[in-house]
């Protein structure tokens, strides 16, 4: 995509459970902005110790080396309590640990148990990576962000799996 001369650009982000995608509104239609790994970016974050982290394809690629510190499918537990049946079921299938927070919310435990993050914090890391890549692609700094998230379980109250 070439440089955009408009002062205002609309960026759309689909924060997906497994993959995220972003697009820019151009000439009356959405145009998907490819990430470094292709049309979509894996919704994965890997913590390598200290403040170092990988987001997207790089995180997914090295997940087998650091399974307990690589977070994925976080959207499944977003907006739920720790004791929710979905959270309890997900815990059986994930390579990382989920613990109960002070207010009964799920917290993701990473980096040799030295850090606990909320699903919202991990989602923000994925969104930040998307925005950085979008800004590089459209060659503009993104200064205003409006984002609305409706986890699937809010729209569909029946068990989904």
SVG drawing of the C-alpha trace seen along z (x, -y; Angstrom):
<svg xmlns="http://www.w3.org/2000/svg" viewBox="-27 -16 42 47">
<polyline fill="none" stroke="black" stroke-width="0.4" points="0.0,0.0 1.3,-3.5 1.5,-6.5 -1.9,-7.9 -2.3,-11.7 -5.5,-11.9 -5.3,-13.5 -7.8,-11.0 -7.6,-7.3 -10.0,-4.7 -8.3,-1.5 -10.4,1.6 -9.0,4.3 -10.5,7.8 -9.0,9.1 -9.7,12.8 -9.4,15.7 -6.7,17.4 -5.8,14.7 -6.2,11.0 -6.6,8.9 -6.5,5.2 -7.8,3.1 -7.8,-0.5 -10.8,-2.1 -9.7,-3.4 -11.7,-4.5 -15.0,-3.4 -13.9,0.1 -11.8,1.9 -8.4,3.0 -6.7,5.7 -3.3,4.6 -1.0,7.6 1.0,8.3 4.6,9.4 3.4,13.0 0.7,12.6 -3.0,11.4 -3.6,12.2 -1.4,12.2 -1.6,15.0 -3.1,13.7 -0.2,15.1 2.2,13.5 5.3,15.1 7.2,13.9 10.9,14.6 11.8,13.3 12.3,9.8 10.5,7.3 11.2,9.2 8.2,10.5 7.2,11.6 3.8,11.0 2.2,12.7 3.9,15.2 7.2,15.0 5.5,15.9 3.7,18.8 6.8,20.1 8.7,20.5 5.8,21.8 7.3,25.3 10.4,23.8 8.5,21.8 5.0,23.4 4.3,22.2 5.2,18.6 3.4,18.4 -0.2,17.2 -2.9,17.9 -6.7,18.2 -6.9,15.6 -10.2,14.2 -11.9,17.4 -11.5,16.3 -12.0,12.6 -14.9,11.2 -15.4,14.4 -14.8,15.3 -12.1,17.7 -14.8,20.2 -16.7,20.0 -17.1,23.5 -15.5,22.3 -12.4,21.0 -12.1,24.3 -12.4,26.3 -9.9,24.1 -7.4,24.6 -7.2,28.3 -6.1,27.6 -3.7,24.6 0.0,24.9 0.2,21.9 -1.2,21.4 -4.4,19.5 -4.8,18.6 -7.5,16.8 -7.1,13.1 -8.0,11.1 -11.5,10.4 -12.2,13.8 -11.1,13.0 -8.7,15.2 -5.1,14.2 -2.5,15.6 0.7,16.7 3.9,16.4 7.6,16.0 8.3,18.6 5.4,17.5 6.8,13.9 4.0,12.2 0.2,12.3 -1.6,10.7 -5.3,10.2 -6.7,11.4 -7.3,7.7 -3.6,6.9 -2.6,9.7 -5.2,8.5 -3.8,5.0 -0.4,6.3 -1.8,7.9 -3.7,4.8 -0.6,2.7 1.3,4.9 -1.5,4.6 -1.5,0.8 2.3,0.6 2.2,2.7 -0.8,0.7 1.1,-2.6 4.2,-1.3 2.0,-0.1 0.1,-3.3 3.1,-5.4 1.2,-7.4 1.2,-7.7 -2.0,-6.4 -3.1,-8.8 -6.8,-8.1 -8.1,-4.6 -11.7,-3.5 -12.1,0.2 -15.1,2.2 -14.9,5.9 -17.8,8.2 -16.6,11.6 -18.5,14.4 -20.0,15.7 -21.7,12.3 -23.5,12.5 -24.1,16.3 -25.0,17.4 -25.0,21.1 -21.9,23.3 -19.6,22.9 -16.8,25.2"/>
</svg>
